[in-house]
Amino acid sequence: MSAQASGECRVRRVVIVGGGTAGWMTAAALARLAAPSGVDVCLVESEAIGTVGVGESTLPHIRAFNERLGIDEATFVKATQATFKLGIRFDDWRAVGGRYIHPFGDYGAPGGEAPFHHYWLRAAKLADVGPIDDYALAVVAAREGRFAPPADDPRSMMSTYGYAYQLDATLYARFLRDYAETRGARRIEGRIVEVAQDGESGAIRSLRLETGETVEGDLFVDCSGFRALLIEGTLKAGFTDWSHWLPCDRAIAIPCQTDQPTVPYTTARALEAGWRFRIPLQHRVGNGYVYSSRFIDADTALERLTAELEGAALASPNHLKFTAGQRTRNWVGNCVSVGLSSGFIEPLESTSIYLIQIAITKLLELWPTGVVDPVSAAEFNRQMDLEYERIRDFIILHYCATERNDTPFWDYVRTMPLPQSLAEKIELFRARGVVQEYREGLFLHPSWVAVYLGQGVLPRAHHPLADAPSDDQLLASLARLRTVVQQSASRLPPQDAFIARMTAASA
């Protein structure tokens, strides 16, 4: 039995297939964190094969990724034409004319015996205390177009929010390529025409390129996008289809010019057969229509999108096809899928780059002890299953918790059967206002509260601990808090002014 078949060979050579955001995030992380231990990092990509390159909106976790790599924030913001992001604004989701923001931060002030939304629920039965959005600093600052980094003091109102970025994904990949190559990662240009496997273990041994060159490796990372060249094309990992819950299967993306000030949030506006995104960057605005081909055709969707562009289009429409779902196994043999090759839910809550990041993080944590490491593979697959399923449930919530029945699309998602895991979460919140907690996975307590309440899922009862203050004390406390949140937001600078100072200082 060969060393590769037995899995005794230490992983020394990592081959990443595909560039783009997934490939170069992987290469950058491995060049920084694995290469010092003697790991050779090589990335194979073909310029003839395009990348999706439309994932411009991120989650706060990306800051930890950049910090781990030692990336200076001002340099990054300047290189990627990034703006800051305090949350996502949802228009017309619960009902036409409705609006709320899912903030990257907490509601209320630090402290309290019960979660803040229970006090707000109780107070809302006593008087008009305004929407819960008025009690989240991230929301109020976003509405006013203001931004500055949060404070470090956990007792301060200014510490109650986080932030992410809205960035040019193509520029981010280019930035990470420079970073990775500076630290020793090698790039090979070429189209893969053959994948050779070990006859005993089935592990991938090498890739043959169109040029005739052979690239050998111990561990292969599939970042080939929807093609899933290795994980599916070679290793037949399988795919779990979730399109019956998430029927959007197409997207059209068009960047355009704008003369509007940037805002620190992404907008997702529900349309007749899906939703439209608006992502403001420093140099342009990203626009797109994510839709279901069962309920609208491509030409009509394109007309709908182009009719609402706020400036001249900067590129031809980019039409994408996808199926919502997850690779049945994300790690097979000595191949790990990262990015679109591992699955795609849809871009509603900006999870694509997060899923790249978490896969890289878990790969590093579960670094294989040999070329074939079934124990690491099984644990990686278990953890990624949790990530995908919990994100899936959160995305479905936006669709199913709606009052809309004005189009066939909305009538379908409003009435469709739900995954049992999501149905249980909704009933728990509807009954007692309790968010089902978990230690692993994305979207914690405040995120679920934002979407539950924003979509009209109202609890039948609040937590008894919220009954401690008298009615007058509660209403007075909320009035003061609402004022403090507004005043705190007003002290922040306009986002464009903050970015101008930051990038000028990095020059």
Sequence and secondary structure as in RCSB ss.txt:
>XXXX:A:sequence
MSAQASGECRVRRVVIVGGGTAGWMTAAALARLAAPSGVDVCLVESEAIGTVGVGESTLPHIRAFNERLGIDEAT
FVKATQATFKLGIRFDDWRAVGGRYIHPFGDYGAPGGEAPFHHYWLRAAKLADVGPIDDYALAVVAAREGRFAPP
ADDPRSMMSTYGYAYQLDATLYARFLRDYAETRGARRIEGRIVEVAQDGESGAIRSLRLETGETVEGDLFVDCSG
FRALLIEGTLKAGFTDWSHWLPCDRAIAIPCQTDQPTVPYTTARALEAGWRFRIPLQHRVGNGYVYSSRFIDADT
ALERLTAELEGAALASPNHLKFTAGQRTRNWVGNCVSVGLSSGFIEPLESTSIYLIQIAITKLLELWPTGVVDPV
SAAEFNRQMDLEYERIRDFIILHYCATERNDTPFWDYVRTMPLPQSLAEKIELFRARGVVQEYREGLFLHPSWVA
VYLGQGVLPRAHHPLADAPSDDQLLASLARLRTVVQQSASRLPPQDAFIARMTAASA
>XXXX:A:secstr
  HHHHT S   EEEEE  HHHHHHHHHHHHHHTGGGT EEEEEE TTS       B  THHHHHHHHTT  HHH
HHHHHT EEE EEEEESSSSTT EEEEESB SS S  SS HHHHHHHHHTTS    GGGG HHHHHHHTTB    
 S TTSGGGSB  EEE  HHHHHHHHHHHHHHTT EEEE  EEEEEE TTT  EEEEEETTS EEE SEEEE  G
GG TTTTTTT   EEE TTT    EEEEEEE   S   SSEEEEEETTEEEEEEE SS EEEEEEE TTTS HHH
HHHHHHTT SS BSS  EEEE   EEES SEETTEEE GGGGEE  STT  HHHHHHHHHHHHHHT  SSSS HH
HHHHHHHHHHHHHHHHHHHHHHHHHS    SSHHHHHHHHS   HHHHHHHHHHHHH      SSSS  HHHHHH
HHHHTT   SS  GGGGSS HHHHHHHHHHHHHHHHHHHHTS BHHHHHHHHHHHT 
